[in-house]
């Protein structure tokens, strides 16, 4: 477990990991490796880097305990990814509903403007007709 540098809460699983080798060999002459990881704090959402574990190039025996630990780590990462995806989906759904409401409002405003312009054009046509009648303008209407 790694502690968040901002809020000091414990973060169990990294978002991303990668191997990082050191320059100095260990006592046995083996080259040690460090696994680095990017973590995201579930409380304050801060992202930070930290070392995960020190590994040496010693033959690993594939036993059940190692496999169980690896599976637990993978499961923890998947659970964290699932939580992140659910939060993103929820945020996107909220944003979508807000945009749909805004689109409806804009559509209503546009329809009211269209109605106002149609009535204004109708009034202007009537005014042109009455002015023609008043002035005795009898020219044929064009195509």
N, C-alpha and C positions, 0 to 999 in steps of 0.2 A: 504494500500500500504506500502511496505517495501522498504528501500533504500539499494542498494548494498554497501557493505563496501569498495570495491575497486574503483569503478567508480562513485558512488553516484547516479546512475540512479534508477528510481523507478521500482520495480518488482511487478506485480499485483497478479499473482497466484503462489502458491507453486507447486513443483513437487510431494511432498509427505507430508502428515500430519498425526499426531497421538496425542491422548489425553495425557496430563501430569498433574497429580494432585499435588497440593502443600501440605505442612505439616500443615500450619496454617489455622484454620477455619476463615471464615469471621465474620462480626459483628452479623449477624443473626444466627450464629451457623452452617450455611451451609458450606459444603466443596467446595471451589472454584476449578475450573479446568482451565488449560491453554492448549490451542492447540498449539503444536509446528509444525513447518513446515520446509522443505528443499526447498530453492528457487534456481533458476538458472537465472542469469542475462542474458537478451537477447543480451546485447552489448558486455560484456567482457567474457561471458560464465563462470563466477565464480560461485561456489556453496557455499551456506552459510545457517546456521540455524537461525531461528528467531521465536519469539512467534507470534501467529496469533491474538488471542482474549482471553479475560478472560470470562469464563462462570461460572455461579453458578447453583446449583441444584434447580432451580425454575421451576415450571410447565410451560412449553411453550405451548402457545395456537397456534394451527396450523392455521395461517391465511394466506391470499394470499401474503402479503408482505414478510413474512419469506420464503415462498415457492419460490417467485420470486427471492429473494436474493440468496437462495441456488442454484436455477437453473442457475443464472448468474455466480455464483462461479464455478459450475460444467462445464458450458459452457466455461468459461475462461480456466479452467484446460484442457479441451478437445482441445481447440484451441492451447494452448501451446504444448500439446502432439502431435497434428497434425503437427505443425511447426517443432518440433524436429524430427518426423518421416520423414517428407519430406526432411529435411536436411540430415538425415542419408541415405535415399534412393538415393539422389543426389550424396552424397559422395561415396556410394557403386557402383553406376553406373559408376562414373568416374574411380574408382579403377578397376572395371571390364574391362572397355575399355582399360585402360593402361596395364592391364595384358594380354588382347587379343593381343595388339600390340607387347608386349614383347614375347608372345608365337610365333607369326608369325616370328619375328626376329630370335628367337632361332631355329625355324623350318627351315628357310632359311640357317642359318649357318650349321645346321646338314646335310641338303641336299647337300650343297656345299662340306662338308667334305666327305660325302658318295661318291660323284662323283669323288673327288680327289683320294680317296682310291681305287675306282674301276679302275680308269685309271692307278694308280700305280701298282695294282695287275696285270692288263693286260700287262703292260710293263715288269714286273718281269717274267711273264709266257713266254713272247716272248724271253726274255733274257735267260731263262732256256732252251728253245727250241733251240736257236741259239748256246748256249754252248754245248748242247748235239750233235748237228750236227757237230760242230767244232771238238769235241773230238772223234766223231765216236761212241758215246755211243748208243748202239742198244738194250738195255734191254727193255722188254715189260713193258708197263705201268700197274701199279697195278689197282685193282678194283677200 
